[in-house]
Amino acid sequence: MTRGNQRDRDREKNLKAKSKQKAGNSMSGSEFQRNKESVADIMRAKQAAADAKKAAEAAAGKKK
């Protein structure tokens, strides 16, 4: 048990660091909603681009 004291100090250090971290969301409700809608728009655009690419590949594959 040569590391006993060091282990205790490390635990205390980790607890102190975790307590300093800010927990939760720092955005207001309207900011959070706006951010959520923005991310959803980006994902819809990505999905549309992926669908268009799949359709183009499928059309090219059928023609050959």
N, C-alpha and C positions, 0 to 999 in steps of 0.2 A: 504494500500500500504506500509506495513512495509517491504516488501521484495524488493522493487524497486531498491535500491542501490545494494543489493546482486545479484539480477538478472542481472543487467548490468555488474557487475564484473565477474559473471560466463560466460556471453556471450563473454566478452573480453578474458577471459581465454581460452574458447573453440576455439575462432578464432585464438588465438596465437598458441595453440596446433596443430590445423589443418594446419596452415601455416608451422609448423616445419616438418610435415609429408612429406615424399618424394612422389611426385606424379609421376605416370607413371612407365614405365618399365626401369630397370637399366641394362638389358642385351643387348648385341649387337645383330645385326641381325642374325649372324651365331650361336651365343649361344642360342638365342630364338628358331631358327629352330631346332637345335640339341635337345633342351629340349622338343620341341613339338613332334618330331619324337620319342623320348624316351618314352614319355607318351603314344603316340599312340601304340607303340610296347607292352607296358605293358597292355594296354586295349585290344589289339588283343589277347594276351596270356590269359587274364582273360576270354574273350568271348569264346575262343576255349575250355578252361577248362570247362566252364559252358555248352557249347554245348555237350561236351563229357559226362558230368555227366547226362544231360537230356537224351541223347541217351542210356546210360547204364541203367538208371531208366526205360526208355520206354521198352527196351529189356527185362529187368527183370520182368516188369509188364506183358508183353505179354506171357512169358514162364509159369507163374503161372496160 
